[in-house]
């Protein structure tokens, strides 16, 4: 994305780290949306990437079809995604609450299939370009070139993360949602509608995922499969940070972004091997420190 | 209905006869495309039997069995059409089939070792990554694999001067191999090994305290599952006389899981229904709804139909179509026996279920 001018190896390294931060921010926000659902119901949502893909297509349709300005389309997409997430939880997921891991994995994979097929049906499989909301160009700083696009992605992600944090930490609804996922029985006795809290969780998660899709879409091309690698790297980030920890997901996602940028630069053929690298990191983390960087180790009562 | 011939109930013999007539009749009455599709069904059946052993019986969720199919498929294609061996030259495709199974099994064992420490959702994640990694890795080492362009093979012709068309030969070969591979799977699942797998699936802790070696049985399940997937991958490549990295997308691994769940998890007959469904549902969906599909049903799938059917099956019939059929038969028998005034004990059905052990009342993760 950024032309390397300097011959200084340290500068080149820092340059790659900075551009890794931008894609890392995207992985971080999708990883966060995965963790939000994982904490609420102990399932890794394999459809998360496809939901974000669909949201991005909605933004695309609003911008190119309805000629809405970017900001309005952005806000509308987030609102629609929230509604869609709530709807999916109510209709598809709710009947399977408390089912086994395998059942839930199958249901989210079915959802993956449905969302992917629907997007293909509506928008086809031809690559589309999604215009960037950020200006073309770069900031020059100490011999580094930092693209406006990268800065924009990082900035938007930081805002989203801050909003999510404030929501869960300082609002009554956020508190109720945390209570519902930690102590469902007690929360229900205290009058929290735990079923709806779960649905809101899916809604927020879909909205955060939508942001990640809209941020990465200008960098890659838009087609029904474009979020699958992003989903994988988000999973890698979530596992690296500890799949139960929102902070871990963010840190893990950013680390994965930086790691992949360095891999692409310093390993020949590294571009093609990115996904294989994701596999290696997942397996390595699970073997060496299964709880991840920020997770608590699992205690199993027999 | 109690009459027997040579120890078998007449009913069973009649059913077996009908099955045999249908089996031989299919390639004689269908056109060459349909015969070819039914040959692909056999390959899918083999792959799903493998996944059934791993996910259905030993309870390890695998979203990555497509990777083992890729290894099998590429073993066949590379040996038969790209890399001649010293002194031997190109290996005839028939010999590459068992080799494909063995190479895939080796990879399966290797992957089974780290998988020992992963359970439930983590194993699903790791195998998901495995499924996604196949295509880019194959593309990356294009000097060895042929990359995007793929590898073309000569189409398989009937040996021994058999008077069959190519597609009919593929059909009989694939189904013969499927039948041969069904027997050891069937026997294994009813033996000590199969019981150990089910014990592990139902409770690892209980299995270990009964003296079952987790390490041995779990890696064994991975290896055998990969062996079946490797053979299936090899047959696919032989059927199509072509292989390329895009054939092994995530969609292939998902197709196997879809076929298994819809056919019936942990049911011996589930893979047959599953195989029929994953090959023919896309075809009929295309005909009925005008879905755009590639030349082969592997390329584009009617994902929406599969997704909806999958959710309905998991909700209404967790034991899949075979479970549904079994329930129907039991219901019919109990009606019939009650009508005759025979002892209306539910015992036979319950007993059958218990000894088969194959149908968990709920899908177990």
Interface residues (C-beta under 8 A of the other chain):
Chain A: X42 X43 X44 X46 X92 X95 X96 X99 X100 X101 X102 X103 X104 X105 X106 X107 X109 X110 X111 X112 X113 X114 X116 X117 X118 X120 X121 X228 X229 X232 X235 X236 X239 X243 X269 X272 X273 X274 X275 X276 X278 X279 X282 X283 X286 X287 X290 X302
Chain B: X55 X59 X61 X63 X114 X117 X118 X120 X121 X122 X124 X125 X126 X128 X129 X130 X132 X133 X136 X137 X139 X140 X205 X250 X254 X257 X258 X261 X301 X302 X303 X304 X305 X306 X307 X308 X310 X311 X314 X315 X318 X362 X363 X364 X365
